[in-house]
Amino acid sequence: MDDPAKPEQPKNPLHGLTLAAILEELVATYGWEELYQQIRIQCFFANPSVASSLKFLRRTPWAREKLESYYLWHLRELKRKAKAET
């Protein structure tokens, strides 16, 4: 049964991902220093942790948008690199 409150988003790469999963992947790939260099959010610089960053990102829409935008760039880079290797 389809729920009209939750429309399917087959072409949205963020659909189904939690903010925690996005942050953890970016930290695992780039580290806190690179994340701070790219996004310039203090919670990535001063004593960074996943828990404190998630708290800030959930309260601050502009910061969440920046993180999601960077994650989309990251996905495009992965796809570009995979295509270049073939």
N, C-alpha and C positions, 0 to 999 in steps of 0.2 A: 504494500500500500504506500503510495507516494504522500509525503508530507509537504504541503504547500509552503510551510514556513522554512523548509530547508531545500531550496531548489538545487538540482544537480548542476555541477560546474565542471564538466569534463575537460575543459581547456584551461582551467585555472590551476597553475602549478602549486599554488598555496592551499588549494582546497584539501582539507583533511589533515593538514599539518598543524601541529600546535606551535605556539610561540617558543616554547621550551625546546622543541625538536629543531626548529630553525636556528635558535641561538646556539645550541649545543653543536650542531654541525658546523656552523661558522667558526666557533671557537676551536673545535677540533682541527679544522682545516687551516685557519689563519692565525689563531692565537689571539690573546687579548690585545697585544700591542698593535698588530696589524688592523684589528677591528677598530681600535681607537683611531688609528691614522686615517682610516677610510671614512668613519662615521662621525668622529669627534663628539662622543657622548661621554661625560665624565665618569659614569658608572663603569665604563670599560677601561678606565685609566687608574682611578684611585681605589685601590683595594678591590679589584673586580671579582665577582662571583656570579654564578648563574642565578642564584636565588635573589640577590640584590638587584641584578640587572633586570630580571623578569618583573620584579615589583615596580621598578621605574618604568619599564616599557609598557606595562599594563595601564599605568596611570597617565602616560604621556603619549597621546596619539601621533604627534609629529615624529617622535623618536621611533615608535613602532613602524611607521611608514618608511623611515629611512632604513631600518633594519630589513624590512621586507623587500624594499627596493634593492638593497645590496645582495640579498639572498637570490633574487631573480637574476641579477647580473652574474652571480656565482653559478647558477644553473646554466645560463647561456655560455659562460666560459667553459664549463665542463663539456657541454655539447660540442662547442667549437673545437676543443682539444681532441675529443674523441673522433670527430670527423677528420681532423688533420692527420690522425694516426692511421686512418684507413686508406 
